Amino acid sequence: MQLVSHQPFTSRQDAIENEKDIVSTRRIVDKELERKTVRQTDVGKKLTQQVIDLQQLLRAYKSGEIVEDLLSDK
């Protein structure tokens, strides 16, 4: 893979007056970096734990371990 970065271009007039050209830097990368998925990040780990917690809460509700409090003020 090849990565290219370009220096900023000010203006055509400046390039003509100062005899500037667009400067580019090329870098060859032999090995592609392995992309991380959201699951592999700290945020992803927190989201996964939240899903597990919600699944446990749903199971407890469905099994009757916890009941909905219909009398509480919302």
MODELLER restraints for C-alpha pairs under 7 A, 6 or more apart:
rsr = mdl.restraints
at = mdl.atoms
rsr.add(forms.Gaussian(group=physical.xy_distance, feature=features.Distance(at['CA:1:A'], at['CA:28:A']), mean=5.93, stdev=0.5))
rsr.add(forms.Gaussian(group=physical.xy_distance, feature=features.Distance(at['CA:1:A'], at['CA:29:A']), mean=5.20, stdev=0.5))
rsr.add(forms.Gaussian(group=physical.xy_distance, feature=features.Distance(at['CA:1:A'], at['CA:30:A']), mean=6.48, stdev=0.5))
rsr.add(forms.Gaussian(group=physical.xy_distance, feature=features.Distance(at['CA:2:A'], at['CA:26:A']), mean=6.81, stdev=0.5))
rsr.add(forms.Gaussian(group=physical.xy_distance, feature=features.Distance(at['CA:2:A'], at['CA:27:A']), mean=5.69, stdev=0.5))
rsr.add(forms.Gaussian(group=physical.xy_distance, feature=features.Distance(at['CA:2:A'], at['CA:28:A']), mean=4.50, stdev=0.5))
rsr.add(forms.Gaussian(group=physical.xy_distance, feature=features.Distance(at['CA:2:A'], at['CA:29:A']), mean=5.90, stdev=0.5))
rsr.add(forms.Gaussian(group=physical.xy_distance, feature=features.Distance(at['CA:3:A'], at['CA:26:A']), mean=5.72, stdev=0.5))
rsr.add(forms.Gaussian(group=physical.xy_distance, feature=features.Distance(at['CA:3:A'], at['CA:27:A']), mean=5.10, stdev=0.5))
rsr.add(forms.Gaussian(group=physical.xy_distance, feature=features.Distance(at['CA:3:A'], at['CA:28:A']), mean=6.29, stdev=0.5))
rsr.add(forms.Gaussian(group=physical.xy_distance, feature=features.Distance(at['CA:4:A'], at['CA:24:A']), mean=6.63, stdev=0.5))
rsr.add(forms.Gaussian(group=physical.xy_distance, feature=features.Distance(at['CA:4:A'], at['CA:25:A']), mean=5.54, stdev=0.5))
rsr.add(forms.Gaussian(group=physical.xy_distance, feature=features.Distance(at['CA:4:A'], at['CA:26:A']), mean=4.47, stdev=0.5))
rsr.add(forms.Gaussian(group=physical.xy_distance, feature=features.Distance(at['CA:4:A'], at['CA:27:A']), mean=6.32, stdev=0.5))
rsr.add(forms.Gaussian(group=physical.xy_distance, feature=features.Distance(at['CA:5:A'], at['CA:24:A']), mean=5.61, stdev=0.5))
rsr.add(forms.Gaussian(group=physical.xy_distance, feature=features.Distance(at['CA:5:A'], at['CA:25:A']), mean=5.25, stdev=0.5))
rsr.add(forms.Gaussian(group=physical.xy_distance, feature=features.Distance(at['CA:5:A'], at['CA:26:A']), mean=6.65, stdev=0.5))
rsr.add(forms.Gaussian(group=physical.xy_distance, feature=features.Distance(at['CA:6:A'], at['CA:23:A']), mean=5.91, stdev=0.5))
rsr.add(forms.Gaussian(group=physical.xy_distance, feature=features.Distance(at['CA:6:A'], at['CA:24:A']), mean=4.42, stdev=0.5))
rsr.add(forms.Gaussian(group=physical.xy_distance, feature=features.Distance(at['CA:6:A'], at['CA:25:A']), mean=6.42, stdev=0.5))
rsr.add(forms.Gaussian(group=physical.xy_distance, feature=features.Distance(at['CA:7:A'], at['CA:22:A']), mean=6.63, stdev=0.5))
rsr.add(forms.Gaussian(group=physical.xy_distance, feature=features.Distance(at['CA:7:A'], at['CA:23:A']), mean=5.50, stdev=0.5))
rsr.add(forms.Gaussian(group=physical.xy_distance, feature=features.Distance(at['CA:7:A'], at['CA:24:A']), mean=6.32, stdev=0.5))
rsr.add(forms.Gaussian(group=physical.xy_distance, feature=features.Distance(at['CA:9:A'], at['CA:22:A']), mean=6.77, stdev=0.5))
rsr.add(forms.Gaussian(group=physical.xy_distance, feature=features.Distance(at['CA:15:A'], at['CA:21:A']), mean=6.48, stdev=0.5))
rsr.add(forms.Gaussian(group=physical.xy_distance, feature=features.Distance(at['CA:38:A'], at['CA:44:A']), mean=4.95, stdev=0.5))
rsr.add(forms.Gaussian(group=physical.xy_distance, feature=features.Distance(at['CA:39:A'], at['CA:45:A']), mean=5.92, stdev=0.5))
rsr.add(forms.Gaussian(group=physical.xy_distance, feature=features.Distance(at['CA:60:A'], at['CA:66:A']), mean=5.95, stdev=0.5))
rsr.add(forms.Gaussian(group=physical.xy_distance, feature=features.Distance(at['CA:61:A'], at['CA:67:A']), mean=6.18, stdev=0.5))
